[in-house]
Amino acid sequence: MTSKTPQFDKALDEYFSKLEFDEKGGQWRTCRFSSEKFYVRPEDVAFYKKIRVPLPTLSPKERMRSFLAVWNSFNLFYGISSFSGKKILMQYPPNTPYKIYDHQHWFGGEWDAIEYERDCDLSRSFFDQFKNLQLVVPRPNLYVDNTSINSEFTNDSTHLKDCYLVFNSIKSENCHYTICLNSKDCVDCFDAFDSTICYECFESSELYNCYFVEFSKNCLDSYFLYDCRNCTNCFGGINLRHKKYVFFGEQLTKDEYQSKLSEINLGDRNVLAEYKKKFYEISRNAIHKPHHNEKLVNSSGDYIINSRDCFNCYFVMDSERTAYSIGSTKIRDSYDVSAVETEFSYECAGAYNCYKTLFSTMMAGCRDAEYSDFCKNCHDVFGCIALSNKSFCIFNKQYTEGDYWRKVDEIKTKMFKDGEYGEFFPPDSSPFPYNLSIASSYKGYDDFENARRFGYRFEEIKEELDEVKGDIINAENVPADIKNVKNDILDRIIFDKINNKKFRYTQAELDLHRKFNTPLPLEHFSARLKEKRDKFGSIVLEFFERVCPKCGVKFEAVYRPDDPRIVYCEQCYLKEIV
C-alpha cells in the first residue's frame, strides 16, 4: 500500500532502525520528566511500530498523569456564558481564559467550529498554535450531552434522570452526590454499580437497600458491611460470604435479628456515629486480597474485570490487549487511554466509539484523528477542535483529501524532527489548573512540587459553588434525628463552619433521607466527596511489595507496606475467605 505520509514514514523507519533493544526485544529508557527508569516491553515496541509512533519518552506514571490532568470532574463554579451572557454552572474556574458556552447551545448547532479555521505555520511550534486555537474555539461548560433529563447539576455523565451533583455516571436515576452506573435512588455513594436504594456505599455493586456498605457485591437489606458477597439482612460484618442475620459477627435467628434492628435508630446522628465508629473498628480486622480484580486472564493492575491481556491497567472492564490505561470499558488494542468502545488508539483522554485516535481529548465517533479535542463523528482530522461530521481538516480548515495528506505529512515530519510528535499534549496545555484535576486525587500524583516542576499550572481558587443569600443556620443546629426535621429546612441555608461553605438541602434529598431513615449531612457535598476521593485514591495506580502474614511469601499489592490493613497473598485470601 502506498504511504499517505511518505516523509514521515521514512523518518520513523530510520528512527526505529537506529534503536538498540535487549535480547528480549525491549528497551530501558529514562523519563524526561522524573528521570525514572522504565522498561518498554517487546509487546509495547510492536504496538508502537504498528500504530506508527516513536517510543515514549515519559514513564507510564507520567503518561498517566498527563491525561488525568486534563479532567476536572468534581469542581464546579458559576461563570458567564460567552454565548448568551447568562450566569451558568461550569467546570472551569470563573477567570478561565477559554470561551465557554452552556452545553445546550454548544450542542445546539447554532454555531460552526469550522469558522475558526486557520493555517498551520510550520515555522512555529504545533502545540503553541493548537493552544491558541483552544483559546478561541468555544468549549461546553460541562462534559455532558443531550441524553439526560432534569439533571443539570451533573458532570462527566450521560443518560441520567432526576440526578443532582452526580459525576462520572451513566444510566442512573434519582441519585444525589454520587458516582454511579445503572443505579437508582442512591445518595452519597462512590462507585455504586447496578444498585438501588443505597446510602454511603463505597466501591460496591449489585446492592439493594444497603447502607454503609464497602467493597461488597450482591447484598440485600444490609448495613455496615466490608468485603461481603451474597449477604442478606446482615448488620456489621467483614469478609462474609452467603450469610443471613449476622449482627457484628454474631449469627442470629431471623426473629433475634429483627428484634435487634427494631431497637436501633440510625436516623439519629448520634446513634449513627456510634455504629460508624464500631464498623470502622471491625473493618480494621478485615482480610484484604492484594487487588480488586475479577475474571481476568494474563493481566496486571487493579479493578480489572472480565478482561484479558491487559497490562498495568486500572478500572478497566470487558477489554482486551491494552496497556497503561485507566477508566475504560470495551477497549481493544489500545495504550494509554481512558475510553469506551474504542480500538487501536493511543494516548487519548476521553474517547467514545473511536478507532485509531491518537493524542486527543474528548472525542466521540472518530477515526484516524490526531491531536484533536472535542470532535464528534469525524475522520481524518489533525489538530482540530469541536468539529462535527467533518473530514480532511487541519486546525479546523477544510482541505481536499490529497492536500490534507500532503499537509499532514509535512506537519508530522516537522513535529517529529522537533521532538513534538509522538506523545500527549504538554502539561501547560491542560484547560484546568492541576489542583482542580482528577490527577490531584491520587496518591503519587498529589505531589504538587513535582507537578509544578514538570510544567503543570496551578491556580488559587476562592470561588464557592454558589452565591447564597437568605436565612442562614449553622450546620450543628440541624436536628440530629431525621424524624424531627421539618420541611422548612429547605428554606434555610446551611453553614458548614468546618469547611467554610454554605449549601441547601433539596426536596428530593430530604425525601430520600426520610425514606432511608438517615440523618441529614452537616458537611458541604464537596467535602464529603473529597473524603471519598481521598479514600479511593489511596489504594490505586501503584503496586508495592508486602509479606503475607499467613504464609510468609512475598507478593505485590495495591496497599503500601506501611498500610495497617491486613493483606494476604491471593492464595491465602481465597483459602481463608471464599
C-alpha positions in Angstrom: 0.0 0.0 0.0 1.3 3.4 -0.9 2.1 5.6 2.1 -0.1 8.6 2.7 2.7 10.3 4.7 5.9 9.1 2.9 8.3 11.7 4.5 7.1 10.9 8.0 7.1 7.1 7.5 10.7 7.3 6.1 11.8 9.4 9.1 10.1 7.0 11.6 11.6 3.9 9.9 15.1 5.4 10.1 14.4 6.2 13.8 13.5 2.6 14.6 16.4 1.2 12.6 18.8 3.1 14.9 17.3 1.9 18.2 19.1 -0.8 20.2 17.0 -3.4 22.0 17.9 -6.0 24.6 17.8 -9.7 23.9 14.0 -9.8 24.6 13.3 -7.0 22.1 12.6 -4.4 24.7 14.4 -1.3 25.9 15.1 0.5 29.1 14.5 4.3 29.0 14.8 7.3 31.2 11.7 9.5 31.8 12.4 13.0 30.6 10.3 14.4 33.5 11.1 12.3 36.5 14.4 10.8 35.4 12.8 7.4 36.5 14.0 4.3 34.6 11.2 2.5 32.8 11.0 -0.5 30.6 9.4 -0.6 27.1 8.4 -4.2 26.7 8.8 -6.1 23.4 4.9 -6.1 23.2 5.0 -2.3 23.6 7.6 -1.9 20.8 5.4 -4.0 18.5 2.4 -1.8 19.3 4.2 1.5 18.7 5.6 0.2 15.4 2.1 -0.9 14.3 0.4 2.3 15.2 3.3 4.3 13.7 4.6 6.3 16.6 8.0 6.6 18.3 8.8 5.1 21.7 7.6 7.2 24.6 9.9 9.5 26.4 7.8 9.6 29.6 7.3 6.8 32.0 3.9 5.1 32.3 3.3 7.0 35.6 4.0 10.4 33.9 2.0 9.5 30.8 -1.0 8.7 33.1 -0.5 11.9 34.9 -0.6 13.8 31.7 -4.1 12.7 30.7 -5.5 12.6 34.2 -4.5 16.3 34.4 -6.9 17.3 31.6 -10.0 16.2 33.6 -11.9 18.2 36.2 -15.0 16.1 37.1 -15.8 17.3 40.6 -15.2 21.0 40.9 -18.0 23.3 39.7 -18.2 27.0 39.6 -20.5 29.8 38.3 -19.4 31.8 35.4 -20.8 33.7 32.4 -21.7 32.1 29.1 -19.8 33.5 26.1 -22.8 32.7 24.0 -25.7 34.1 26.0 -24.0 36.3 28.6 -26.0 34.5 31.3 -24.7 33.0 34.5 -24.1 29.3 34.1 -22.7 26.4 36.0 -19.4 25.2 34.6 -16.3 23.1 35.4 -14.0 25.9 34.6 -13.0 28.5 37.2 -14.5 31.9 36.8 -11.4 33.6 35.4 -10.8 30.9 32.8 -9.3 32.3 29.5 -11.4 29.9 27.4 -14.6 30.8 25.6 -17.4 28.8 27.4 -20.8 28.0 26.0 -23.6 26.3 28.0 -23.8 22.8 26.6 -27.3 23.2 25.2 -26.0 25.9 22.8 -22.7 24.1 22.3 -24.5 21.1 21.0 -27.4 23.0 19.5 -26.0 23.7 16.0 -26.2 27.5 16.4 -22.5 27.9 15.6 -19.9 26.1 13.4 -16.4 25.4 14.6 -15.2 25.4 11.0 -15.5 29.2 11.2 -12.4 29.2 13.4 -10.2 27.7 10.7 -6.5 28.8 10.4 -3.4 27.7 8.6 -0.7 25.7 10.2 2.6 27.6 10.3 5.5 25.1 10.0 7.9 27.7 11.4 6.1 27.7 14.7 5.6 25.1 17.4 2.5 23.0 16.7 1.5 22.9 20.3 1.7 26.7 20.6 -0.6 27.1 17.6 -3.0 24.5 19.0 -3.2 26.2 22.3 -4.1 29.5 20.6 -6.8 27.7 18.7 -8.2 26.3 22.0 -8.5 29.8 23.4 -10.9 30.9 20.6 -13.0 27.8 19.9 -15.9 27.5 22.3 -16.0 24.7 24.9 -19.0 23.3 26.6 -19.5 24.3 30.2 -19.9 20.7 31.3 -18.9 17.3 29.9 -22.5 16.1 29.3 -24.7 15.6 26.3 -28.4 15.8 25.5 -29.4 12.4 26.8 -30.0 13.4 30.4 -33.3 14.6 31.9 -33.7 17.0 34.8 -30.0 16.6 35.7 -28.4 19.9 35.1 -26.1 19.8 38.1 -24.0 16.9 36.8 -20.7 16.5 35.0 -18.8 13.8 33.1 -22.1 12.0 32.8 -24.7 10.8 30.4 -28.2 9.1 30.3 -29.3 10.4 33.7 -32.7 11.2 35.0 -33.5 13.4 38.1 -29.9 13.3 39.3 -28.2 16.1 41.3 -24.5 16.7 41.8 -23.6 13.3 40.2 -20.3 12.8 38.5 -18.7 10.2 36.2 -22.0 8.4 36.0 -24.1 6.6 33.3 -27.7 5.4 33.1 -28.8 6.3 36.6 -31.9 7.8 38.1 -32.7 9.9 41.2 -29.2 9.8 42.5 -27.5 12.5 44.5 -23.9 13.4 45.4 -22.9 10.1 43.8 -20.7 8.3 41.3 -22.8 5.5 39.8 -23.6 3.3 36.9 -27.0 1.7 36.2 -28.2 2.7 39.6 -31.3 4.3 41.2 -32.1 6.1 44.4 -28.5 6.3 45.7 -27.2 9.1 47.8 -23.6 9.9 48.9 -22.2 6.8 47.2 -18.9 6.4 45.5 -18.8 3.9 42.6 -22.2 2.3 43.1 -22.8 -0.1 40.2 -26.1 -1.7 39.3 -27.5 -0.8 42.7 -30.8 0.6 44.1 -31.7 2.4 47.3 -28.3 2.8 48.8 -26.7 5.3 51.1 -23.0 5.9 51.7 -21.9 2.8 49.9 -18.4 2.6 48.5 -16.9 0.7 45.6 -19.8 -1.9 45.6 -22.1 -3.4 43.0 -25.5 -5.2 42.8 -26.8 -3.8 46.1 -30.4 -3.3 47.1 -31.4 -1.3 50.2 -27.9 -1.2 51.6 -26.3 1.4 53.9 -22.6 2.0 54.7 -21.5 -1.0 52.6 -18.0 -1.1 51.2 -16.2 -3.3 48.7 -19.1 -5.6 48.6 -21.3 -7.3 45.9 -24.7 -8.8 45.6 -26.0 -7.8 49.0 -29.6 -7.1 50.2 -31.2 -5.2 53.1 -27.9 -4.8 54.9 -25.8 -2.3 56.9 -22.1 -1.8 57.7 -20.6 -4.5 55.5 -17.0 -4.7 54.3 -15.9 -7.1 51.6 -19.0 -9.2 51.7 -20.7 -11.2 49.0 -24.3 -12.5 48.6 -25.4 -11.4 52.0 -29.0 -10.6 53.1 -30.2 -9.0 56.3 -26.7 -8.5 57.8 -25.6 -5.7 60.1 -21.9 -5.2 60.8 -19.8 -7.8 59.0 -16.4 -8.3 57.3 -15.4 -10.9 54.8 -18.9 -12.5 54.9 -20.0 -14.9 52.2 -23.6 -16.2 51.7 -24.8 -15.1 55.1 -28.1 -14.1 56.7 -28.9 -12.5 60.0 -25.4 -11.8 61.1 -25.1 -8.9 63.6 -21.5 -7.7 64.1 -20.1 -11.2 63.7 -22.9 -12.9 65.7 -25.2 -15.4 64.0 -28.8 -14.8 64.9 -32.1 -16.2 64.1 -34.5 -14.2 61.9 -36.6 -13.1 64.9 -33.5 -12.2 67.0 -32.1 -10.2 64.2 -35.2 -8.2 63.6 -35.6 -7.6 67.3 -32.1 -6.1 67.4 -32.7 -3.9 64.4 -36.0 -2.6 65.9 -34.0 -1.2 68.8 -31.6 0.8 66.6 -32.5 4.3 65.2 -29.9 5.2 62.6 -31.9 8.2 61.8 -30.4 9.8 64.9 -27.0 11.3 64.0 -25.5 10.4 67.5 -26.6 6.8 67.3 -25.3 6.5 63.7 -21.9 7.9 64.8 -21.6 5.2 67.4 -22.2 2.4 64.8 -19.9 4.1 62.3 -17.2 4.0 64.9 -17.9 0.4 65.7 -17.9 -0.5 62.0 -14.6 1.3 61.5 -13.0 -0.8 64.3 -14.2 -4.1 63.0 -13.2 -3.2 59.4 -9.6 -2.8 60.5 -9.6 -6.6 61.1 -10.8 -7.4 57.6 -8.6 -9.5 55.5 -7.8 -8.0 52.1 -6.6 -9.6 48.9 -3.8 -7.9 47.0 -6.1 -6.2 44.5 -9.7 -5.8 43.4 -9.6 -7.7 40.1 -12.2 -10.2 38.9 -12.4 -12.5 35.9 -9.1 -11.6 34.3 -6.6 -13.5 32.1 -3.0 -12.6 31.7 -3.5 -9.1 33.1 -2.0 -6.8 35.7 -3.3 -3.7 37.5 -6.3 -3.1 39.7 -10.0 -3.1 39.3 -9.7 -5.1 36.1 -12.9 -7.0 35.4 -13.8 -9.5 32.7 -10.7 -8.7 30.6 -7.7 -10.4 29.2 -4.2 -9.4 28.1 -4.3 -6.0 29.9 -1.1 -4.7 31.3 -0.7 -2.1 34.0 -4.4 -1.0 33.8 -6.8 0.3 36.3 -10.6 0.3 36.3 -10.8 -1.5 33.0 -13.8 -3.7 32.1 -14.6 -6.0 29.2 -11.3 -5.2 27.4 -8.5 -7.0 25.6 -4.9 -6.3 24.6 -4.5 -2.9 26.2 -1.8 -1.4 28.5 -1.3 1.7 30.7 -5.0 2.6 30.6 -7.5 3.8 33.2 -11.2 4.1 33.5 -12.0 2.2 30.3 -14.7 -0.2 29.1 -14.8 -2.3 26.0 -11.4 -1.2 24.5 -9.2 -3.2 22.3 -5.6 -2.9 21.1 -5.1 0.5 22.8 -2.5 2.0 25.0 -2.6 4.9 27.4 -6.3 5.7 27.1 -9.4 6.5 29.1 -12.1 5.3 26.7 -15.2 3.4 26.0 -15.8 1.1 23.0 -12.6 2.2 21.3 -10.0 0.3 19.3 -6.4 0.8 18.1 -5.9 4.1 19.8 -3.1 5.7 21.8 -2.8 8.5 24.4 -6.5 9.6 24.5 -8.2 11.2 27.4 -11.9 10.6 26.9 -12.7 8.7 23.7 -16.0 7.0 22.9 -16.6 4.7 19.9 -13.3 5.7 18.3 -10.8 3.9 16.1 -7.2 4.9 15.6 -7.4 8.1 17.5 -4.1 9.4 18.8 -3.1 12.1 21.3 -6.6 13.5 21.6 -9.2 14.5 24.2 -13.0 14.2 24.5 -13.5 12.5 21.1 -16.7 10.7 20.0 -17.3 8.5 17.0 -14.0 9.5 15.4 -11.4 7.6 13.4 -7.9 8.4 12.1 -7.8 11.5 14.2 -4.7 13.0 15.8 -4.0 15.8 18.3 -7.6 16.9 18.4 -10.2 18.0 21.0 -13.9 17.7 21.4 -14.6 16.4 17.9 -17.6 14.2 17.0 -18.2 11.8 14.1 -15.1 13.0 12.3 -12.4 11.1 10.4 -9.0 12.2 9.1 -8.6 15.3 11.2 -5.4 16.7 12.7 -5.2 19.5 15.3 -8.9 20.2 15.2 -11.3 21.4 17.9 -15.1 21.0 18.3 -15.7 19.8 14.7 -18.7 17.6 13.9 -19.2 15.4 10.9 -16.0 16.7 9.2 -13.1 15.1 7.4 -9.7 16.1 6.0 -9.4 19.1 8.3 -6.3 20.7 9.9 -6.7 23.4 12.5 -10.4 23.4 11.6 -9.6 24.3 8.0 -11.1 22.1 5.2 -8.8 20.5 2.6 -9.2 18.2 -0.3 -8.1 14.6 0.6 -4.9 14.9 -1.4 -4.0 18.3 0.0 -4.8 17.1 3.5 -2.4 14.2 3.4 0.4 16.3 1.9 0.0 18.8 4.6 -0.2 16.2 7.4 2.9 14.6 6.1 4.7 18.0 6.4 3.4 18.7 9.8 4.1 15.3 11.3 7.6 15.2 9.8 8.4 18.7 11.2 6.9 17.7 14.6 8.9 14.5 14.7 12.1 16.4 13.8 11.4 18.9 16.6 10.6 16.3 19.2 6.9 17.2 19.4 5.3 14.3 17.7 4.6 11.0 19.5 3.2 11.9 22.9 0.3 13.7 24.6 -0.1 17.5 24.8 2.4 19.2 27.1 1.4 20.0 30.7 0.7 23.7 30.3 -2.0 22.9 27.6 -4.5 21.5 30.1 -7.6 23.6 30.3 -7.7 23.1 34.1 -5.3 24.0 36.8 -3.6 20.9 38.1 -5.0 21.4 41.6 -8.5 21.0 40.1 -7.8 18.0 38.0 -8.5 14.3 38.8 -4.8 13.7 38.9 -4.5 15.5 42.2 -6.9 13.0 43.8 -4.5 10.1 43.6 -1.6 9.3 45.9 1.6 9.6 43.9 0.0 12.4 41.8 -0.7 14.7 44.6 3.0 15.7 44.7 2.4 19.3 43.7 6.1 20.2 43.9 6.9 17.7 41.1 3.9 18.7 39.1 5.0 22.3 39.1 8.5 21.3 38.2 7.2 19.3 35.2 5.2 22.3 33.9 1.7 21.8 35.2 0.0 25.1 36.1 -1.7 25.8 39.4 -4.3 28.3 40.4 -5.7 29.5 43.7 -9.5 29.0 43.7 -11.6 31.1 46.1 -15.0 30.9 44.4 -17.7 28.8 46.1 -20.1 26.7 44.2 -22.9 29.2 44.6 -23.5 32.7 45.9 -26.1 32.0 48.6 -28.3 34.6 50.4 -31.1 34.1 52.9 -31.8 32.7 56.3 -28.6 31.0 57.4 -28.3 28.4 60.2 -25.2 26.7 61.5 -24.9 23.0 60.5 -24.8 21.9 64.1 -28.3 23.3 64.6 -29.8 20.9 62.0 -31.9 18.4 64.1 -30.0 15.3 64.9 -32.9 12.9 64.2 -34.4 12.9 60.7 -37.8 12.4 62.3 -37.5 15.9 63.8 -36.6 17.7 60.5 -39.4 19.8 59.2 -40.0 20.9 55.6 -38.9 24.5 56.4 -35.3 23.2 56.4 -35.5 23.5 52.7 -35.8 27.3 53.0 -32.6 27.6 55.1 -29.0 28.0 54.1 -26.8 25.6 56.0 -23.4 27.0 57.0 -20.7 24.3 57.3 -18.2 26.1 59.6 -15.6 23.3 59.3 -15.2 23.7 55.6 -16.4 27.4 55.5 -19.1 26.6 52.9 -22.8 27.2 52.6 -25.3 24.8 51.0 -29.0 23.9 50.8 -30.9 20.6 51.1 -33.1 19.7 48.2 -36.6 18.3 48.4 -35.5 15.0 46.7 -32.6 14.7 49.1 -34.9 15.2 52.2 -37.4 12.7 50.8 -34.7 10.1 50.4 -33.2 10.6 53.9 -36.7 10.2 55.3 -37.1 7.1 53.2 -33.7 5.7 54.3 -34.2 6.9 57.9 -30.7 8.5 57.9 -29.8 11.9 59.3 -29.1 14.9 57.0 -25.4 15.5 56.4 -23.8 18.5 58.1 -20.8 18.9 55.7 -20.9 20.5 52.3 -21.1 17.9 49.5 -17.7 18.8 48.1 -16.1 17.9 51.5 -18.0 14.6 51.6 -16.9 13.8 48.1 -13.3 14.8 48.8 -13.2 12.4 51.7 -14.3 9.6 49.4 -12.0 10.5 46.6 -9.0 10.6 49.1 -10.1 7.2 50.4 -10.4 5.9 46.8 -7.1 7.4 45.6 -5.1 6.0 48.4 -5.1 2.4 47.2 -4.7 2.5 43.4 -2.3 3.2 40.5 0.7 1.5 42.1 1.8 -1.8 43.5 4.0 -2.5 46.5 5.9 -5.5 47.9 4.4 -7.0 51.0 4.8 -10.1 53.0 1.8 -12.4 53.6 1.2 -12.6 57.4 -0.3 -16.1 56.8 2.3 -17.9 54.8 5.3 -15.5 54.8 5.6 -15.3 51.0 6.4 -12.0 49.3 3.8 -10.6 46.9 2.7 -7.3 45.3 -0.4 -5.4 46.5 -2.0 -2.1 46.0 -1.6 -1.4 49.7 1.6 0.4 50.8 3.9 -1.6 53.1 3.1 0.8 56.0 -0.7 0.5 55.4 -2.0 -1.2 58.6 -4.7 -3.2 56.8 -4.3 -7.0 56.9 -3.4 -8.1 53.4 -3.0 -11.8 52.5 -1.5 -13.1 49.3 -4.2 -14.2 46.9 -3.9 -17.9 47.6 -4.2 -17.4 51.4 -7.1 -15.0 50.9 -9.0 -17.5 48.8 -8.4 -20.2 51.3 -9.5 -18.1 54.3 -12.4 -16.2 52.8 -14.0 -17.8 49.8 
